[in-house]
């Protein structure tokens, strides 16, 4: 974890345990990206309140962002808030009124003064219980006797005048260390932050092309891919959090919501159609690797398919079934193992409908991939619009494409594959 702020202006209105309990409640029902929206308070040195987060990256205040970054951060904040609202309603319907009401205390418009961005993810400090401003006088039951403060000697005043500058010493040390690292650290150890200009697709390069980029597709075959393409996160939570016998009962009773979620077109059907179309448009020099899921065990490495094997690949994709969990983090490791990503460009496309559901941190894995394979880019095609796997692209200089419109998803996948397609896509 890392500290966002050492807070000398406010005190908690509740206990540390009450804050931790609320975040723990969120983590029980949601992937980590929802719970990490709320920084955790801690008791720091000298009993000073501190706010900590599990997210990596440099914390940036809302007012330090560009207008585009601010708009995107607020959009993600509102998405997370809607998810919390749906969960609170569901908990109340289940008879867990206290838990539902506890979550509702976290729902409301963003206080931009307390909002931070870490790699594009919203993080809030000073949330929850009402804060107490430490600038205001605090009345104590038994005030200590007032003792006259002796006038400091001139030498003490002079010595004290330098104290505000002492905080500069650690900063100066860091700047010197950074300079030494810049000149002494091998260049191949640097993280790749992505090219300044948009790369020219392989098929469209006029000069000597060299080796074509490598390509691996992570095809989400988790059970949620069986849901209707327009299913929301609230629909998904409602559907998978109910016992199977209740699903059967509602199905027999003709429950409209459940039947609509199980009706086509499903996410899986749209994915099969869109992926098959893109595979037929790949440049003839580019082979295609395929990773699928098989629950929370090891992901399935279906193999690497050449131009002559594309019909076999498409037939295999059309025969896929969706079931069980989402080992996205392990699939990223498997996909990265199929390509070079150091001496040769590589692209992973993650066609997903959510985040890792097997207890792994896909964001951390993506960060490690970016460090170890700087020429490997991960593009995300998200059919939920939840934005919960955006970190895969953010860490590796990739792009995110998100929609629940069946007609748009095929076009999104083509854009995600722009570096890999044949010459018909050159301008």
Buried (B, 14 or more C-beta within 10 A) or exposed (E): EEBBBEBEEBBBEBEEEBBEEBBEBBEEBBBBBBBBBBBBBBEBEEEEBBBBBBBBBEBBBBEEBEEEBBEBBBEBBEBBBBBBBBBBBBBBEEEBEEBBEBBBEBEEEBEEEBBBBBBBBBBBBBBBBEBEEBEEEEEEEEEEEEEEEEEEEEEEEEEEEEEEEEEEEEEEEEEEEEEEEEEEEEEEEEEBEBEEEEBEBBBBEEEEEEEBBBBBBBBBBBBBBBBBBBBBBBBBBBBEEBEEEEBEEBEEEEBEEBEEBBEEEBBBBBBBBBBBEBBEBBBEBBBBBBBBBEBBEEBBBBBBBEEEBBEEBBEBBEEBEBEBBBBBBBBBBBBBEBBBBEEBBBBBBBBBBBBBBBEBBBBBBBBBBBBEBBBBBBBBBBBBBBBBBBBBBBBBBBBBBBBBEBEBBBEBBBEBBBBBBBEEBEE
